[in-house]
């Protein structure tokens, strides 16, 4: 028996696979258009209960994400809010009683920040919403510098403002 592989149909098979894959992606995007649009616009908010209120556990390695409801509960419990946005945006409007610690200035301002806020202080970092990586990056830097309980409010200033919650302006 002399068997050999016939590759003459291979281009047609690959083309059919690509067409099926593209069709599947198109159907998926069509069925979930609203969800995809909300994600791209940064409006997608985690359903209640997805991010439980942080407890006294020590964060290991990564900041804990918190939603709007958790942020409000944590503020009532005395958690420090830290705004990772640039100073100009902070002056234009920020969450009440938050402190400014722009990611771009963290190295120069961190020593004074550590003097004013002990390492055991629970912290929530926020910035310009879901598309803004500054809050996560600043939270990682705070963890690296010894803070033990650091959380990230992924919805940030836009979600807070969009919920009609109070905003402070100025220094």
C-alpha positions as CSV (number, residue, x, y, z in Angstrom):
1,X,0.0,0.0,0.0
2,X,1.5,3.2,-1.1
3,X,-0.1,6.1,0.9
4,X,0.7,9.7,0.5
5,X,-1.0,12.9,1.7
6,X,-2.9,14.9,-0.8
7,X,-2.4,18.6,0.0
8,X,-4.3,19.9,-3.0
9,X,-7.5,20.6,-0.8
10,X,-5.5,22.4,2.0
11,X,-5.9,26.0,0.7
12,X,-9.7,25.5,0.4
13,X,-9.9,24.0,3.9
14,X,-7.9,26.9,5.4
15,X,-10.1,29.4,3.6
16,X,-13.3,27.7,4.9
17,X,-11.9,27.7,8.4
18,X,-11.1,31.5,8.2
19,X,-14.5,32.3,6.8
20,X,-16.2,30.3,9.6
21,X,-14.0,32.0,12.2
22,X,-14.8,35.5,10.8
23,X,-18.5,34.6,10.7
24,X,-18.4,33.5,14.4
25,X,-16.7,36.8,15.4
26,X,-19.2,38.8,13.4
27,X,-22.2,37.0,15.0
28,X,-20.7,37.4,18.5
29,X,-20.1,41.1,18.1
30,X,-23.6,41.6,16.6
31,X,-25.3,39.7,19.5
32,X,-23.2,41.6,22.1
33,X,-23.0,45.0,20.5
34,X,-24.2,46.9,23.5
35,X,-21.8,45.2,25.8
36,X,-18.9,45.7,23.5
37,X,-19.7,49.4,23.1
38,X,-20.0,49.9,26.9
39,X,-16.6,48.2,27.4
40,X,-15.0,50.4,24.8
41,X,-16.5,53.6,26.2
42,X,-15.5,52.7,29.7
43,X,-19.1,52.6,31.0
44,X,-19.3,48.9,32.0
45,X,-19.8,48.6,35.7
46,X,-19.3,45.4,37.6
47,X,-22.6,44.0,38.9
48,X,-23.3,44.4,42.6
49,X,-21.6,41.7,44.6
50,X,-18.8,41.1,42.2
51,X,-16.3,43.1,44.3
52,X,-17.1,42.4,48.0
53,X,-16.2,45.1,50.6
54,X,-12.6,44.7,51.5
55,X,-12.0,43.1,54.9
56,X,-8.9,43.4,57.1
57,X,-7.0,40.9,55.1
58,X,-3.6,41.9,53.9
59,X,-3.2,42.4,50.2
60,X,-0.7,40.1,48.6
61,X,0.9,41.3,45.5
62,X,-2.0,43.1,43.7
63,X,-4.4,45.8,44.7
64,X,-8.0,44.7,45.2
65,X,-10.6,46.1,42.8
66,X,-13.6,47.8,44.4
67,X,-16.9,49.1,43.0
68,X,-18.7,52.3,43.7
69,X,-20.8,50.8,46.5
70,X,-17.7,49.4,48.2
71,X,-15.9,52.7,47.9
72,X,-18.8,54.5,49.7
73,X,-18.7,51.9,52.5
74,X,-14.9,52.1,52.8
75,X,-15.0,55.9,53.0
76,X,-17.5,55.6,55.9
77,X,-15.0,53.2,57.5
78,X,-12.2,55.8,57.3
79,X,-10.3,54.5,54.2
80,X,-8.0,57.1,52.6
81,X,-8.9,58.1,49.0
82,X,-5.9,58.8,46.7
83,X,-6.3,60.6,43.4
84,X,-3.7,59.4,40.9
85,X,-4.5,62.0,38.2
86,X,-2.4,65.0,37.4
87,X,-2.6,68.0,39.9
88,X,-4.6,70.1,37.4
89,X,-7.4,67.6,37.1
90,X,-7.4,67.1,40.9
91,X,-7.9,70.9,41.4
92,X,-10.8,70.9,38.9
93,X,-12.7,68.3,40.8
94,X,-12.0,65.3,43.0
95,X,-13.7,62.9,45.4
96,X,-14.4,64.5,48.8
97,X,-11.5,64.4,51.3
98,X,-9.2,62.6,48.7
99,X,-5.5,63.4,48.6
100,X,-3.6,64.1,45.4
101,X,-0.6,61.8,44.6
102,X,-0.1,61.9,40.8
103,X,1.5,58.8,39.4
104,X,4.0,61.0,37.5
105,X,5.2,62.5,40.8
106,X,5.1,59.5,43.0
107,X,8.8,59.1,43.5
108,X,9.3,62.7,44.7
109,X,6.1,62.9,46.8
110,X,6.1,59.4,48.3
111,X,8.4,60.1,51.3
112,X,6.1,62.9,52.5
113,X,3.0,60.8,51.8
114,X,4.4,58.0,53.9
115,X,5.1,60.5,56.8
116,X,1.5,61.6,56.7
117,X,-0.2,58.2,56.2
118,X,1.1,55.1,58.1
119,X,1.7,51.9,56.2
120,X,-1.4,50.2,57.9
121,X,-3.7,52.9,56.4
122,X,-6.2,51.3,54.0
123,X,-6.1,53.1,50.7
124,X,-8.4,53.3,47.6
125,X,-6.7,54.7,44.5
126,X,-8.7,56.2,41.6
127,X,-8.1,58.1,38.3
128,X,-10.0,58.7,35.1
129,X,-12.1,55.5,34.9
130,X,-11.8,52.1,33.3
131,X,-9.4,53.2,30.5
132,X,-6.9,54.8,32.9
133,X,-4.0,52.6,34.1
134,X,-2.6,55.2,36.6
135,X,-4.7,54.0,39.5
136,X,-3.5,50.5,39.2
137,X,0.1,51.5,38.6
138,X,0.1,53.8,41.6
139,X,-1.6,51.1,43.8
140,X,1.2,48.7,42.8
141,X,3.8,51.3,43.7
142,X,2.2,51.9,47.1
143,X,2.2,48.1,47.7
144,X,5.8,47.9,46.7
145,X,6.6,50.7,49.2
146,X,5.1,48.8,52.1
147,X,1.4,49.7,52.2
148,X,-0.6,46.5,53.0
149,X,-4.2,47.3,52.1
150,X,-4.5,49.0,48.8
151,X,-7.6,48.9,46.6
152,X,-8.4,50.4,43.1
153,X,-11.7,52.0,42.2
154,X,-11.7,51.2,38.5
155,X,-14.7,53.4,37.7
156,X,-12.8,56.3,39.1
157,X,-13.8,60.0,39.0
158,X,-16.2,59.5,35.9
159,X,-18.2,56.8,37.7
160,X,-18.4,58.8,40.9
161,X,-19.4,62.0,39.1
162,X,-21.9,60.1,36.9
163,X,-23.6,58.7,40.0
164,X,-24.3,62.3,41.1
165,X,-22.1,62.1,44.2
166,X,-20.5,65.2,45.7
167,X,-17.3,66.5,44.3
168,X,-14.8,68.9,45.8
169,X,-12.7,71.4,43.8
170,X,-9.4,73.2,44.6
171,X,-6.4,72.1,46.7
